[in-house]
Amino acid sequence: EAVVQEFGPAQVGQSFGPTWETCWFKVELSIPPAWAGREVHFVWESDGEGMVWRDAQPVQGLTKEGEKTSYILTRSLKESEPHSLTLYVELACNGLFGAGKGSMIAPPDPDSRVTLSKAELVVFNRDVYELLVDLEILLDMAQLLGEEDQRSFQALYTANQMINVCDVMDPSTFPAARDLAAAIFSQGNGESQHTVHAVGHCHIDSAWLWPYEETIRKCARSWVTVVHLMEHNPELTFACSQLGLIPVLWQAQQFEWVRSCYPGLYARIQDFVAKGQFIPVGGTWVEMDGNLPSGESMVRQFLQGQRFFQEQFGRLCSEFWLPDTFGYSAQLPQLMRGCGIQRFLTQKLSWNLVNSFPHHTFFWEGIDGSQVLTHFPPGDSYGMHGRVEEILKTVKNNKDKGRVNHSAFLFGFGDGGGGPTQKMLDRMKRMSNTDGLPRVQISTPDQLFSVLEKESSQLCTWVGELFLELHNGTYTTQAQIKKGNRECERILHDVEVLSTLAVAQDRGFQYPASQLQQLWRLLLLNQFHDVLPGSCIQLVVEDALQYYTEIRRAGAQLQEEAVQSLCRDLLQPKARSTPSTLVLNTLSWERTEVISRPGPDGTESLALVTVPSMGYALVQEPLVPPQPVAVRKQEDGSITMENGVIAVCLDTMGHLTSLQLLDSGRESVPDGCYANQFALFDDVPLYWDAWDVMDYHLETRKPVTTLLKPLEITLAGGLRGSVRFSLQVGKSSTLTQEIILDAACPYLRFLTQVEWKEAHKFLKVEFPVQVRSTNATYEIQFGHLQRPTHWNTSWDWARFEVWAHKWLDLSEHGFGVALLNDCKYGASAHRNILSLSL
């Protein structure tokens, strides 16, 4: 499509844009015959990310920030090679990390432009390049090994001799200088030296500071460069991950994109997969958030990812690779083991703001006792550059020295793509077995974990969650994304339950497997670790919300088709005097609840119904509640509601001043305290604005006290009682809440609507309760977790803001109070106060 366009002249120094635009350049080259036998490069430098196309195929990614600014035309120009050729350069008008205005994580500047700063045909002097790499390694050894190490002096004096021997104007002196360096590099290590397993890596975020569509091109730019490197470096191994670049972990979604959009490149990748160089690890559809997806969603991540790798590459992943997610649920070890994975790699806990995690290689134990061998690269990065400093840090920083003698070293530009470079490889070749340095071997994840398994007898065990002491704001940021995720998880669950029941009853019903897979993959895509957490730009948020809309629409249609098949006879109009309502229950326990049902005249009416688990009931005559809801307004304006199970009292501000369990007469709200208390906090983190809420925000608490509409009765009782009030929040936001008590119901419901217009503020709702316990319980995937309610240690207070799924609970012997929600994840329980972040 691009090739047939009409091209105009362009010049070095010219700017192109605006942001997210694409420009194509037709580059006509003529190599001088005098360059015969020389290595010739096409050099291209610009602020944008580029791709070189040759003969209708992508051949080289170009990213100045990723140190990739040239395409090798020939390594030794032969007379038989074409001296004139045409290339095309595809230029994206955005940088490696998007187009933030003023800082990397600022909103993109829609009007930014990229400048073409260099477009040249050059001769590359590889002898000079090799000399410079030799000198770099020697000088780093001299500076970093320290005066107590004789090798630092040997390196220094060797570099000095090389300078003396080398005449920059006389290339014939270069080999002698290189021989001096080779003598140092060839002096080998002893057998006890630590071995660093170097694996090419390119972490590519599926969406972050750029939209999903740009990620497709980032994958192609990064992976074509890796494939090109492999063709000339058969020892190179590359693990492909789903974050920002292309590291050692494959995200199935990214491979699917490349398979669809770049079939030629994909075929080359498959060849290197077969050779064992391009290595799939990870096993999930995307590199998902490690906290917020439901248990079923996490299972589907593995199911879809492992199925893709089995179909496309004939193998399952044995390592779970999740280097950049903001914490790791205590349920993950059990899910990994259930999906055939016993090895786990990440490094994100090196970002902890308070406590330094005590291990780099250990067994991680989940809530059911399942264990996986876990490794954190001790260099605390998945984007190393192969420098001496990084290799030394990998050993010095290793907290399990003596227990194991091997560790991972992931090299390559990442997050926005890029991957390894030739210079990184050339540095590490010189350090493969050099006295004074750790051994460096190009390796694979399987080789690393296999040797760690052999050395694992003395490893320690960490039990429970791997909590990241940073980025706690991601549990709450972008409330609509959080709500969309929870709703769509529920919708897909209900569609599958109803469709399964329909198949069981009617063999003629076609189970919607392909439609469900498509909807699940959309939902799983949005669970990527910068989308579901909300740490992405507006373009990505808009895409994500659109995907949720599509899941809701298609899910409702599939649900309706299943119900029509399942209950076809019941839905047929029949001549009966009593109108009836079909009520379905997709949960696994019998439920008795008040529902709202449409009447024959279109009005809504309430009914108390009982429906069996995973089933349905045809309701004609509603149940009579054992005791109707009584709603009474008191002289001071407060309102009480009671249903025979619980009794509540609310003041004019909507505060819950009393919550009693009538059977026991036990009061839940402490004297003089208000539950359902909204509070506003300042939210000004140190740097990561959408990611972080800092502990000092707790010092800025301001109760919300501005009443717009006082508490009033909206339903006077019977099957349901309800009240409503409105508050002003901050300078210009409003909050309206309806509080509902149904007949026979053991809980109080709060329907809350907020018109949010604040900046750098954090809204929470607090429930002080008359319960004493040193631990609160939080729902997680397929289970629950206890966390302390005190701040005795730094490990305790670093969890001032935590995540939970549908409930958190504070209980003592014989009594407790739980706080439930349908769309929130941020929470805390300090002392006796349960708090939900809104």
Disulfide bonds with the S-S distance in Angstrom:
none
